[in-house]
Amino acid sequence: MIQNMIRNTCRSCKGWLETVFVDLGTMAPANSFMNSIGEFNSEKAYPLVAKVCSDCLLVQLNCDVPPQEIFDEYVYFSSFSESWIAHAQAFTDWARNQFQLNSKSFVVEIASNDGYLLKNFLAHDIPCLGIDPSHTVASAAMEIGVPTEVDFFSAALAGKMVEKYGQADLMIANNVLAHVPDINNLLEGFKIMLKPKGVISFEFPHLLQLIEHVEFDTVYHEHFSYISIYALELAMHRHGLRIYSVEEIPTHGGSVRVLCCHAENAHITDTKQLADIRIKEALAGLDKLETYATFAEKPKAIRNAFQSFLSAAKVQNKTVVGYGAAAKGNTLLNYCGVSASEIMFVSDRNPHKQNKFLPTNHIPTCSVDEISELRPDYIVILPWNLKDEIMSQLEFVREWGGQFVVAIPTTKIL
C-alpha cells in the first residue's frame, strides 16, 4: 500500500525527484493522536522523506499520505495561539485598508480553520466565506457565525462556489500551499474563483528560513511541499497567476506573505520587495540543485545535542516534560527516538489534544494543570517559535526553579 503512495515525479512540474533533501525515517502523521493504548497496534506509519525536483526545485515529500487521514479529525485549532490571533487581527486591519474592502466586497479564506480570521471581517460587515475540509474546526467556525463550506478546495469546488456565491475580491490562504498534494489543482481553483482585479494573499513558512536555521521539525506528512519564491513563481506562471509582492514575516519561525493577482492584471505592478527576495534566494543558492543536497546531514547534530540533554537529565534524576503537542514537536521527538521514559508527558492548552497519546512515541498528553502538580525540573517547549508567549503563560514554573528548554536550532536551556 505504501509503495503506491511513493512518487518519483514532481507534484508541480512533473520533473524527476532524485535528490534527497532530508530523510527523517518512518513515523505516523504528526497530528494522528491515539485515544487509548488499545489503538497502538493499529497505528499507521509512513516514510518521512523530502526530495527536491531536478527541474523546478520544489522541495516536497515523496510519500503522499491520503489527506483524509490527516485532516478529517483535525486537532489544530488556530484560536489557541494568542500570538496567531493577534497576527490575524493585524492582517484584517491591514487588508481592509489596503484593498478598500466594504459591505459590497467578498472575502474567501481557504483552510479557514475555526474562524479565527474571518470573524474579524464579519465584525466590519464584510461578507466572507470559509472553506475547510475538517468538520471539527469548521463546526467551531460556524458556531461563531462564520459561513463555512466543509470540503477540500479544488478547481472543481471553485467552480461550484462561484456559481453559489460569486467570485472573490480577496482570497486568503494562510499555511495552505504546503498542505495540498496537488498544488496545480489548488492554484487552478484560485484562478477560477478570483475576480479579474482580485488579490490572493498566501502565507507560508519560507524554505530559505528552514534551510538557514535547520528547521527540519517543520517537515511532516501534513506538509507536502516546502516552498521558495523561485519554485512558486514557476508554478503560478503555469496557471495564469502572478506574484507581485512579498513580505517577510516572523510567524512559524520565518514566513512570507505573498500577494498575487491574475497574470493579465495590468493595474498591479511588481514591488521592490519581490525583486529583493528573488536576489536573497539567489544569493542563498535556492536556484541551484546542489544547495539542497547539503541539508540532509544537518539535522543529525540537533538530534545528538537533544539526546545528550535528555540523557544527562536522566542521570541527574531530573524530571522532564514537554509543552505544546504541536506537529513540529512530534517530528522532533520521533526523529530523536524520544519516549515517555525521557519526557513524562506533553501538556497543551487545547482540550482536543489532551488525555491522548502522541503518534509514534506514545507519550501521554494532558492539561497544563499537570505541570503545576508534578513541578518538573525542565519543560521542553516543542513549538519553539512561540517560546516567548509560552514562557509568559508558564511563568509560574519559576516558583520551584523550573527551566525552559528548546531544541531548535540547537538545544538550549532558556
Kinemage of the C-alpha trace (Angstrom):
@kinemage 1
@onewidth
@group {chain A} dominant
@subgroup {mainchain}
@vectorlist {calphas} color= white
{ca met a 1} P 0.000 0.000 0.000
{ca ile a 2} L 2.752 2.449 0.968
{ca gln a 3} L 4.553 1.728 -2.292
{ca asn a 4} L 1.527 3.106 -4.147
{ca met a 5} L 1.940 6.397 -2.253
{ca ile a 6} L 5.560 6.917 -3.291
{ca arg a 7} L 6.046 9.464 -6.055
{ca asn a 8} L 9.025 9.774 -8.385
{ca thr a 9} L 7.881 12.899 -10.216
{ca cys a 10} L 7.298 16.462 -9.047
{ca arg a 11} L 3.800 17.384 -7.874
{ca ser a 12} L 4.246 20.775 -9.547
{ca cys a 13} L 6.076 20.422 -12.878
{ca lys a 14} L 6.329 16.591 -13.237
{ca gly a 15} L 10.147 16.728 -13.202
{ca trp a 16} L 12.152 13.923 -11.569
{ca leu a 17} L 12.572 13.558 -7.807
{ca glu a 18} L 16.064 12.174 -7.305
{ca thr a 19} L 17.904 14.358 -4.778
{ca val a 20} L 17.134 13.727 -1.088
{ca phe a 21} L 16.645 16.927 0.904
{ca val a 22} L 16.135 15.202 4.285
{ca asp a 23} L 15.235 11.687 5.463
{ca leu a 24} L 13.613 11.625 8.915
{ca gly a 25} L 12.734 7.928 8.974
{ca thr a 26} L 9.281 6.369 9.321
{ca met a 27} L 6.582 7.731 11.615
{ca ala a 28} L 2.840 8.261 11.949
{ca pro a 29} L 1.304 11.537 10.717
{ca ala a 30} L 2.121 14.245 13.243
{ca asn a 31} L -1.467 15.022 14.288
{ca ser a 32} L -2.778 11.439 14.412
{ca phe a 33} L -3.132 11.251 18.184
{ca met a 34} L -4.033 7.928 19.814
{ca asn a 35} L -7.089 7.909 22.096
{ca ser a 36} L -6.128 4.777 24.033
{ca ile a 37} L -3.381 2.201 24.476
{ca gly a 38} L -5.540 -0.256 22.570
{ca glu a 39} L -5.022 1.748 19.372
{ca phe a 40} L -1.226 1.476 19.377
{ca asn a 41} L -1.089 -1.743 17.340
{ca ser a 42} L -3.281 -0.315 14.569
{ca glu a 43} L -1.255 2.888 14.150
{ca lys a 44} L -0.223 3.635 10.555
{ca ala a 45} L 3.290 4.892 9.860
{ca tyr a 46} L 4.801 6.221 6.636
{ca pro a 47} L 8.228 7.275 5.361
{ca leu a 48} L 9.016 10.940 6.032
{ca val a 49} L 11.422 11.827 3.227
{ca ala a 50} L 11.624 15.159 1.401
{ca lys a 51} L 13.189 15.334 -2.053
{ca val a 52} L 13.809 18.199 -4.463
{ca cys a 53} L 12.640 18.399 -8.055
{ca ser a 54} L 15.536 18.419 -10.511
{ca asp a 55} L 13.701 20.913 -12.741
{ca cys a 56} L 11.664 23.458 -10.725
{ca leu a 57} L 13.497 22.839 -7.402
{ca leu a 58} L 10.301 22.424 -5.369
{ca val a 59} L 11.104 20.557 -2.137
{ca gln a 60} L 8.399 18.008 -1.402
{ca leu a 61} L 7.561 14.753 0.322
{ca asn a 62} L 7.806 11.723 -1.906
{ca cys a 63} L 5.145 9.829 0.055
{ca asp a 64} L 1.603 11.199 -0.145
{ca val a 65} L -0.495 10.209 2.850
{ca pro a 66} L -4.198 10.494 1.877
{ca pro a 67} L -5.393 13.959 3.026
{ca gln a 68} L -8.486 12.373 4.607
{ca glu a 69} L -6.234 10.569 7.094
{ca ile a 70} L -4.680 13.881 8.117
{ca phe a 71} L -7.469 16.442 8.070
{ca asp a 72} L -10.742 14.643 8.789
{ca glu a 73} L -10.422 14.719 12.601
{ca tyr a 74} L -8.101 17.726 12.665
{ca val a 75} L -6.999 18.743 16.166
{ca tyr a 76} L -5.193 22.007 15.394
{ca phe a 77} L -7.402 24.958 16.374
{ca ser a 78} L -5.918 28.341 15.437
{ca ser a 79} L -7.660 30.182 18.255
{ca phe a 80} L -5.499 28.562 20.965
{ca ser a 81} L -2.480 30.648 19.959
{ca glu a 82} L -2.692 34.194 21.283
{ca ser a 83} L 0.071 35.441 19.001
{ca trp a 84} L -1.627 33.938 15.941
{ca ile a 85} L -4.922 35.591 16.881
{ca ala a 86} L -3.129 38.934 17.137
{ca his a 87} L -1.474 38.288 13.773
{ca ala a 88} L -4.876 37.591 12.193
{ca gln a 89} L -6.371 40.779 13.637
{ca ala a 90} L -3.472 42.870 12.351
{ca phe a 91} L -3.782 41.312 8.896
{ca thr a 92} L -7.511 42.034 8.804
{ca asp a 93} L -6.991 45.689 9.688
{ca trp a 94} L -4.278 45.991 7.044
{ca ala a 95} L -6.285 44.205 4.332
{ca arg a 96} L -9.423 46.296 4.890
{ca asn a 97} L -7.458 49.457 4.206
{ca gln a 98} L -5.092 48.092 1.572
{ca phe a 99} L -7.859 46.643 -0.626
{ca gln a 100} L -10.633 49.079 0.390
{ca leu a 101} L -12.959 46.292 1.493
{ca asn a 102} L -16.547 47.100 2.444
{ca ser a 103} L -20.034 45.601 2.633
{ca lys a 104} L -20.031 45.066 -1.145
{ca ser a 105} L -16.789 43.083 -1.115
{ca phe a 106} L -16.418 39.330 -0.803
{ca val a 107} L -13.582 37.667 1.117
{ca val a 108} L -12.856 33.931 0.904
{ca glu a 109} L -10.412 32.058 3.125
{ca ile a 110} L -9.149 28.608 2.191
{ca ala a 111} L -8.429 26.367 5.203
{ca ser a 112} L -10.305 28.815 7.401
{ca asn a 113} L -9.983 26.577 10.476
{ca asp a 114} L -12.137 27.706 13.424
{ca gly a 115} L -12.982 31.131 12.000
{ca tyr a 116} L -10.118 32.840 13.841
{ca leu a 117} L -9.518 35.300 10.954
{ca leu a 118} L -12.800 35.725 9.097
{ca lys a 119} L -14.649 36.719 12.257
{ca asn a 120} L -12.695 39.984 12.100
{ca phe a 121} L -14.071 40.760 8.635
{ca leu a 122} L -17.605 39.916 9.769
{ca ala a 123} L -17.209 42.397 12.621
{ca his a 124} L -16.912 45.098 9.939
{ca asp a 125} L -19.881 43.776 7.917
{ca ile a 126} L -17.670 42.454 5.121
{ca pro a 127} L -19.241 39.343 3.542
{ca cys a 128} L -16.989 36.315 3.737
{ca leu a 129} L -16.820 32.562 3.307
{ca gly a 130} L -14.556 29.952 4.841
{ca ile a 131} L -13.681 26.661 3.147
{ca asp a 132} L -12.114 23.918 5.275
{ca pro a 133} L -12.016 20.114 4.904
{ca ser a 134} L -12.193 19.363 8.630
{ca his a 135} L -15.639 19.181 10.205
{ca thr a 136} L -14.103 19.569 13.688
{ca val a 137} L -12.720 23.064 13.111
{ca ala a 138} L -15.437 24.061 10.629
{ca ser a 139} L -18.090 23.361 13.275
{ca ala a 140} L -16.319 25.721 15.661
{ca ala a 141} L -16.276 28.410 12.949
{ca met a 142} L -19.978 28.047 12.221
{ca glu a 143} L -20.768 28.263 15.918
{ca ile a 144} L -19.388 31.822 15.961
{ca gly a 145} L -21.270 32.772 12.794
{ca val a 146} L -18.575 32.318 10.131
{ca pro a 147} L -20.176 30.836 6.962
{ca thr a 148} L -18.140 27.727 6.148
{ca glu a 149} L -18.168 25.068 3.436
{ca val a 150} L -16.702 21.751 4.608
{ca asp a 151} L -14.669 20.421 1.696
{ca phe a 152} L -11.214 20.264 0.136
{ca phe a 153} L -10.631 23.280 -2.089
{ca ser a 154} L -10.026 22.372 -5.733
{ca ala a 155} L -10.696 23.629 -9.250
{ca ala a 156} L -13.961 21.682 -9.315
{ca leu a 157} L -15.112 23.090 -5.960
{ca ala a 158} L -14.098 26.611 -7.024
{ca gly a 159} L -16.467 26.373 -9.973
{ca lys a 160} L -19.311 25.330 -7.681
{ca met a 161} L -18.526 28.108 -5.197
{ca val a 162} L -18.544 30.733 -7.965
{ca glu a 163} L -21.999 29.573 -9.052
{ca lys a 164} L -23.231 29.661 -5.450
{ca tyr a 165} L -21.513 32.783 -4.082
{ca gly a 166} L -19.740 34.569 -6.942
{ca gln a 167} L -16.052 35.436 -7.320
{ca ala a 168} L -13.910 36.901 -4.544
{ca asp a 169} L -12.244 40.294 -4.189
{ca leu a 170} L -9.742 38.868 -1.723
{ca met a 171} L -8.764 35.239 -1.250
{ca ile a 172} L -6.691 34.271 1.776
{ca ala a 173} L -4.696 31.084 2.265
{ca asn a 174} L -2.528 31.005 5.370
{ca asn a 175} L -0.322 27.921 5.619
{ca val a 176} L -2.249 26.164 2.860
{ca leu a 177} L 0.096 25.844 -0.120
{ca ala a 178} L 2.257 23.346 1.741
{ca his a 179} L -0.745 21.285 2.847
{ca val a 180} L -2.095 20.120 -0.512
{ca pro a 181} L -0.749 17.168 -2.520
{ca asp a 182} L -1.984 18.573 -5.853
{ca ile a 183} L -0.638 22.117 -5.996
{ca asn a 184} L -1.721 22.560 -9.629
{ca asn a 185} L -5.355 21.784 -8.852
{ca leu a 186} L -5.229 24.221 -5.931
{ca leu a 187} L -3.797 27.090 -7.997
{ca glu a 188} L -6.307 26.465 -10.758
{ca gly a 189} L -9.046 26.798 -8.143
{ca phe a 190} L -7.729 30.234 -7.152
{ca lys a 191} L -7.629 31.261 -10.807
{ca ile a 192} L -11.296 30.324 -11.184
{ca met a 193} L -12.623 31.926 -8.004
{ca leu a 194} L -10.715 35.234 -8.100
{ca lys a 195} L -12.309 38.335 -9.613
{ca pro a 196} L -10.432 39.858 -12.594
{ca lys a 197} L -8.998 42.594 -10.348
{ca gly a 198} L -8.939 40.492 -7.195
{ca val a 199} L -5.946 39.650 -4.997
{ca ile a 200} L -4.748 36.476 -3.285
{ca ser a 201} L -2.788 36.575 -0.036
{ca phe a 202} L -0.706 33.481 0.688
{ca glu a 203} L 1.317 32.977 3.848
{ca phe a 204} L 3.659 30.038 4.311
{ca pro a 205} L 6.929 29.148 6.044
{ca his a 206} L 9.775 30.207 3.767
{ca leu a 207} L 12.117 27.441 2.631
{ca leu a 208} L 15.019 29.845 2.991
{ca gln a 209} L 14.429 30.060 6.760
{ca leu a 210} L 14.026 26.296 7.064
{ca ile a 211} L 17.419 25.779 5.441
{ca glu a 212} L 19.292 28.585 7.198
{ca his a 213} L 18.016 27.681 10.692
{ca val a 214} L 17.792 23.895 10.149
{ca glu a 215} L 14.066 23.863 10.967
{ca phe a 216} L 13.711 20.204 9.966
{ca asp a 217} L 10.934 19.715 12.514
{ca thr a 218} L 8.593 21.649 10.220
{ca val a 219} L 8.793 18.635 7.897
{ca tyr a 220} L 5.825 16.311 8.498
{ca his a 221} L 3.260 14.412 6.430
{ca glu a 222} L 0.779 17.257 6.621
{ca his a 223} L 3.252 19.462 4.729
{ca phe a 224} L 3.519 18.048 1.230
{ca ser a 225} L 5.721 20.923 -0.060
{ca tyr a 226} L 8.416 23.311 1.285
{ca ile a 227} L 8.263 26.440 -0.759
{ca ser a 228} L 10.644 29.011 -2.193
{ca ile a 229} L 9.543 32.035 -4.204
{ca tyr a 230} L 11.631 30.620 -7.065
{ca ala a 231} L 9.607 27.396 -7.272
{ca leu a 232} L 6.275 29.106 -6.591
{ca glu a 233} L 6.663 31.643 -9.398
{ca leu a 234} L 7.188 28.812 -11.881
{ca ala a 235} L 4.004 27.113 -10.664
{ca met a 236} L 1.979 30.350 -10.675
{ca his a 237} L 3.005 31.099 -14.254
{ca arg a 238} L 1.515 27.828 -15.495
{ca his a 239} L -1.892 28.810 -14.102
{ca gly a 240} L -2.119 32.405 -15.257
{ca leu a 241} L -1.312 33.884 -11.855
{ca arg a 242} L 1.439 36.302 -10.901
{ca ile a 243} L 3.258 37.179 -7.686
{ca tyr a 244} L 3.571 40.942 -7.363
{ca ser a 245} L 4.687 41.456 -3.767
{ca val a 246} L 6.442 39.535 -0.991
{ca glu a 247} L 6.836 40.459 2.673
{ca glu a 248} L 8.930 38.535 5.179
{ca ile a 249} L 7.039 37.957 8.450
{ca pro a 250} L 8.123 36.278 11.725
{ca thr a 251} L 5.344 33.685 12.083
{ca his a 252} L 6.148 29.958 12.258
{ca gly a 253} L 9.868 30.552 12.554
{ca gly a 254} L 10.120 32.697 9.438
{ca ser a 255} L 7.377 33.009 6.823
{ca val a 256} L 6.477 35.116 3.818
{ca arg a 257} L 3.259 36.856 2.834
{ca val a 258} L 2.909 36.629 -0.932
{ca leu a 259} L 0.384 38.770 -2.807
{ca cys a 260} L -0.803 37.509 -6.197
{ca cys a 261} L -3.157 38.534 -8.979
{ca his a 262} L -4.194 37.365 -12.414
{ca ala a 263} L -1.208 37.437 -14.789
{ca glu a 264} L -3.159 39.650 -17.178
{ca asn a 265} L -3.969 42.251 -14.488
{ca ala a 266} L -2.019 45.263 -15.741
{ca his a 267} L -3.323 47.516 -12.948
{ca ile a 268} L -0.932 45.966 -10.396
{ca thr a 269} L 2.834 46.371 -10.756
{ca asp a 270} L 5.589 44.358 -9.095
{ca thr a 271} L 7.086 45.739 -5.873
{ca lys a 272} L 10.722 46.219 -4.950
{ca gln a 273} L 10.228 43.638 -2.165
{ca leu a 274} L 9.636 40.961 -4.799
{ca ala a 275} L 12.870 41.849 -6.576
{ca asp a 276} L 14.712 41.851 -3.241
{ca ile a 277} L 13.510 38.382 -2.223
{ca arg a 278} L 14.484 36.971 -5.613
{ca ile a 279} L 18.012 38.276 -5.063
{ca lys a 280} L 18.083 36.968 -1.490
{ca glu a 281} L 17.099 33.463 -2.595
{ca ala a 282} L 19.632 33.506 -5.441
{ca leu a 283} L 22.431 34.538 -3.056
{ca ala a 284} L 21.466 31.593 -0.821
{ca gly a 285} L 21.653 29.274 -3.825
{ca leu a 286} L 17.991 28.311 -3.905
{ca asp a 287} L 18.140 28.333 -7.696
{ca lys a 288} L 20.810 25.586 -7.679
{ca leu a 289} L 20.164 21.896 -7.069
{ca glu a 290} L 23.437 21.337 -5.222
{ca thr a 291} L 22.326 23.692 -2.416
{ca tyr a 292} L 19.597 21.282 -1.381
{ca ala a 293} L 21.801 18.191 -1.357
{ca thr a 294} L 23.876 19.539 1.557
{ca phe a 295} L 20.975 19.869 4.017
{ca ala a 296} L 20.401 16.179 4.794
{ca glu a 297} L 23.253 15.865 7.319
{ca lys a 298} L 22.437 18.976 9.351
{ca pro a 299} L 19.540 17.643 11.497
{ca lys a 300} L 21.817 14.948 12.937
{ca ala a 301} L 23.754 17.461 15.037
{ca ile a 302} L 20.499 18.796 16.517
{ca arg a 303} L 19.360 15.247 17.299
{ca asn a 304} L 22.641 14.438 19.037
{ca ala a 305} L 22.518 17.576 21.183
{ca phe a 306} L 18.925 16.947 22.284
{ca gln a 307} L 19.579 13.295 23.060
{ca ser a 308} L 22.615 14.313 25.146
{ca phe a 309} L 20.482 16.761 27.140
{ca leu a 310} L 17.855 14.104 27.863
{ca ser a 311} L 20.483 11.527 28.821
{ca ala a 312} L 22.150 13.969 31.219
{ca ala a 313} L 18.794 14.862 32.788
{ca lys a 314} L 18.077 11.171 33.339
{ca val a 315} L 21.438 10.561 35.002
{ca gln a 316} L 20.821 13.534 37.294
{ca asn a 317} L 17.290 12.293 38.153
{ca lys a 318} L 15.765 15.453 36.708
{ca thr a 319} L 12.130 15.347 35.585
{ca val a 320} L 11.448 16.465 32.019
{ca val a 321} L 8.068 17.219 30.409
{ca gly a 322} L 7.054 18.824 27.165
{ca tyr a 323} L 4.754 21.702 26.380
{ca gly a 324} L 2.768 22.151 23.192
{ca ala a 325} L 1.635 18.991 21.387
{ca ala a 326} L 2.465 20.572 18.056
{ca ala a 327} L 3.088 18.695 14.811
{ca lys a 328} L 6.650 20.007 14.654
{ca gly a 329} L 7.220 18.703 18.173
{ca asn a 330} L 6.178 15.219 17.119
{ca thr a 331} L 8.633 15.274 14.218
{ca leu a 332} L 11.417 16.276 16.613
{ca leu a 333} L 10.551 13.676 19.255
{ca asn a 334} L 10.158 10.844 16.777
{ca tyr a 335} L 13.283 11.662 14.779
{ca cys a 336} L 15.228 11.754 18.063
{ca gly a 337} L 13.695 8.481 19.280
{ca val a 338} L 12.281 10.036 22.458
{ca ser a 339} L 9.845 8.045 24.620
{ca ala a 340} L 7.847 8.516 27.829
{ca ser a 341} L 10.860 7.280 29.809
{ca glu a 342} L 12.615 10.547 28.900
{ca ile a 343} L 9.713 13.011 28.591
{ca met a 344} L 6.956 12.031 31.015
{ca phe a 345} L 4.119 13.852 29.270
{ca val a 346} L 3.343 16.756 26.955
{ca ser a 347} L 0.793 19.313 28.131
{ca asp a 348} L -1.290 21.529 25.871
{ca arg a 349} L -3.964 24.209 26.284
{ca asn a 350} L -6.074 22.692 23.525
{ca pro a 351} L -8.598 20.237 25.081
{ca his a 352} L -8.754 18.377 21.750
{ca lys a 353} L -5.126 17.342 22.312
{ca gln a 354} L -5.437 16.383 25.980
{ca asn a 355} L -5.749 12.895 27.514
{ca lys a 356} L -4.421 11.198 24.412
{ca phe a 357} L -1.091 9.741 23.264
{ca leu a 358} L 1.285 11.327 20.778
{ca pro a 359} L 1.755 9.469 17.493
{ca thr a 360} L 4.657 7.004 17.194
{ca asn a 361} L 6.314 7.744 20.565
{ca his a 362} L 3.035 7.336 22.534
{ca ile a 363} L 3.957 9.939 25.140
{ca pro a 364} L 0.754 10.852 27.047
{ca thr a 365} L -0.780 14.300 26.711
{ca cys a 366} L -2.553 16.287 29.401
{ca ser a 367} L -3.685 19.718 30.516
{ca val a 368} L -1.372 22.441 31.758
{ca asp a 369} L -2.521 21.732 35.334
{ca glu a 370} L -0.331 18.625 35.368
{ca ile a 371} L 2.764 20.817 35.208
{ca ser a 372} L 1.788 22.533 38.464
{ca glu a 373} L 1.174 19.173 40.138
{ca leu a 374} L 4.414 17.495 39.019
{ca arg a 375} L 6.641 20.583 39.317
{ca pro a 376} L 9.186 19.297 36.756
{ca asp a 377} L 12.769 20.452 36.513
{ca tyr a 378} L 12.624 21.062 32.750
{ca ile a 379} L 9.822 21.975 30.337
{ca val a 380} L 10.763 21.394 26.700
{ca ile a 381} L 8.907 23.917 24.528
{ca leu a 382} L 8.113 21.965 21.377
{ca pro a 383} L 6.559 24.845 19.334
{ca trp a 384} L 9.794 26.810 19.771
{ca asn a 385} L 8.529 29.606 17.508
{ca leu a 386} L 6.079 30.511 20.307
{ca lys a 387} L 8.600 30.262 23.145
{ca asp a 388} L 8.164 33.842 24.374
{ca glu a 389} L 4.385 33.514 24.509
{ca ile a 390} L 4.624 30.132 26.237
{ca met a 391} L 7.208 31.203 28.823
{ca ser a 392} L 4.943 34.095 29.718
{ca gln a 393} L 1.960 31.739 30.136
{ca leu a 394} L 4.009 29.321 32.250
{ca glu a 395} L 5.871 31.886 34.314
{ca phe a 396} L 4.671 30.064 37.447
{ca val a 397} L 7.241 27.274 36.914
{ca arg a 398} L 9.919 29.696 38.134
{ca glu a 399} L 8.415 29.298 41.621
{ca trp a 400} L 10.140 25.935 42.048
{ca gly a 401} L 13.143 26.660 39.850
{ca gly a 402} L 11.767 25.004 36.734
{ca gln a 403} L 13.600 25.813 33.499
{ca phe a 404} L 12.538 26.019 29.870
{ca val a 405} L 14.335 24.217 27.061
{ca val a 406} L 14.196 24.423 23.252
{ca ala a 407} L 15.871 22.025 20.810
{ca ile a 408} L 15.780 24.097 17.595
{ca pro a 409} L 18.106 25.415 16.177
{ca thr a 410} L 20.140 23.786 18.976
{ca thr a 411} L 19.370 22.534 22.457
{ca lys a 412} L 19.348 25.471 24.839
{ca ile a 413} L 18.211 25.980 28.429
{ca leu a 414} L 16.490 29.372 28.460
